[in-house]
Amino acid sequence: MHKSAWLTTLLIAGTCAAPSFGQGGDECATATSILGAGPHSFDQISATQSIDTSNCGTLNYDVWFSWTANQSADHIVSTCVGATHDTKLAVYDGCGGTELACNDDSCGPQSAASFSAVSGTTYLIRIGTFGSTPGSTGTFDITPDPPTVNPANGHAYKVVTGTMDWITARDTAASMMFNGAAGHLVTFSDQAEIDWALNNLSTSRPWIGLYHNVNAPNYSEPSNGWEWVTGEPFTFANWAAGEPNNNSASGGAEDYAEMWGSGEWNDAELYHAATNSFIVEWESGGVGVSFCDPNNANSTGAPAVLEGSMGSGVGSDLHLEVTDGVPGQLCYILAGNEATAGIPVSNGQFCLVGTSTAQFFRYNVAGTDMNSIGGFDATGTMINAVGTSTTGFGFDVPSTIPAAPPITIMAGETWHFQAWFRDTPAGVGTSNFTNGLSVTF
């Protein structure tokens, strides 16, 4: 137990302090470096007037920040909570690079924009004002915007807003990655899946992954030959009354399916102005978003992996499992309420933060399967302290992490997890970490 006590002392002592708040550089080349979700402070009072524009027009009195993503996922940068004046913002892939997102008014006169981030990549965030009035001070956040996981099938789903044709929506969905898997336009296998989508996703009138294959052997208008983009059998349909009817106001063929707010389907033309979004589905979404992915192998030759899923019985809200560890060595799970870029510790990268407001703890609730102090069996899979479970560790929400004072994880909160383990025979006294996993309950 000496090594685990050493690690706990090292981390709690503040070795991994959160980055200090920055006020923002006046130019892109002097951007203030920041890490994590924030809130990050900005000060536009002394900023000079901007001369360049963005897709959202001129961002006056702008300040710049350099931010490195610690996970591959969509992120939202927002001044909605931290500013009271009229803001504008934009995100770039580098100085003089491509503008990835911009926004003027999202939440009243404040701003929020979504962009797709890749772990380890640095982005430039620009906070400005609307009009010619000098800016003020405030804060902004950069938070992950991961898909929502359906516990019934383990698939992940996300609504993407925007008016576009069905083919563009299909191709965009196929290009979107989550936890290493490519997405596709949503397919529905039963009414329960539709009901779940209506109850858990902010849908209005999205494209779905159903199209009329005019080359199908059974093709005929308007009802025969409909197929899912995945090629899975089309055995369930939820057409609205009188649909499909191939009856377009412009006379074009209605060979693509949209879903109304009721969950019923309608056939539409390739471009349909009323269709304002699409739903992306990932077949194996798991639970949570992986971040701080390890690029260093442990002494077995492979990095250990932390994954989340829906459990059953005790631990039904989150189920954690560690694989590819070092057989016979100690392992335990850490939990924290803020994540950061990896900080080298021994053979691995530590990716949780500990400050007065951002804390992490060893998750060690009393009980057999709830006790995260254990080790790896002969296959490198984590087992509990008495070696009787090879199925990982889970807990329900609300769930309390013993601390001073105790910390309770509640529904709606985002927490981050990582596993530490001994990494012998890589060397005496060495240890390592898995990837991190961010979970919104």
KAQUIKA-V371472 format. One record per helix or strand of 3 or more residues. SS is the DSSP state (helix for helix, strand for strand). FROM is the first residue (numbers start at 1). TO is the last residue. If there is no record, write none. Layout:
SS,FROM,TO  SS,FROM,TO
This chain:
helix,2,15  helix,28,30  strand,32,34  strand,40,43  strand,60,68  strand,73,78  strand,87,92  strand,99,103  strand,112,117  strand,122,129  strand,137,144  strand,156,161  helix,166,175  helix,191,200  strand,206,212  strand,226,228  strand,256,259  strand,265,268  strand,277,282  strand,289,291  strand,305,309  strand,318,323  strand,330,336  strand,339,345  strand,348,352  strand,360,362  strand,374,376  strand,393,395  strand,399,401  strand,407,409  strand,414,422  strand,431,440
